[in-house]
Amino acid sequence: MSGIAIIEAFKARALKGGSSRLELYRLVNEYSASNAPLADVRFSGERGIGAELLRLSGEHRQIVALRAVMGLPFVDVAEVMGMTEPAVRRAYISSIRELRAKPAVLIIEDEAMIALDLQKIIKTLGLSVAGIAKNRAEALRIAGQSRPKLIVADYRLRDETGIDVVNAIREQIHADVIYLTAHPEAVTEQLGAASEVVLAKPFNPRALVAAVQSKLAA
């Protein structure tokens, strides 16, 4: 259903006296699910509530938006989503707990000593370390389970680049990234026009702390 079709359908129902805001929400929800998966939606600037909602799965994001942003009661959210009210309540509570949890940071680094140093620095900031991954498979598994808000990635991994791994992760979730590398020129060249934080190795712990705090505050 196109955006125009949504408007026309809503007008038709209004003329029949059967219009309501729930019907409009339901139509928009159906359009979003079939034509623009919310996993691909990006909010303006990806800041504030929009950036936080991106941490959730598509269905949970819709439920939180309808309940917390639009202010609909659970019974109406259930009607819009085509779910039972208890199921909506469980999904909402689970989503709120996820949003209130300490931001998780995924470390992608195949040198054990450097990975442990990174873990120590991140934990001193009161953050949660989602895990340490040495390769793409481990990174995808950890990211899928923990949905980290930030990724600290080495550029030069054993079989591929950290950029390749991060791009694979970003096909599933949205996460900011800080690259660590002894080859900043190579990273900048591969990133092209993308604006990412790149810290040269050996990295300055203070610079890393400042970069992490800046990313999480954005």
Secondary structure, 3 states (H helix, E strand, C coil): CCHHHHHHHHHHHHHCCCCCHHHHHHHHHHHHHHHCCHHHCCCHHHCHHHHHHCCCCHHHHHHHHHHHHCCCCHHHHHHHHCCCHHHHHHHHHHHHHHHHCCCEEEEECCCHHHHHHHHHHHHHCCCEEEEEECCHHHHHHHHHHHCCCEEEEECECCCCEHHHHHHHHHCCCCCEEEEEECCHHHHHHHHCCCCCEEEECCCCHHHHHHHHHHHHHC
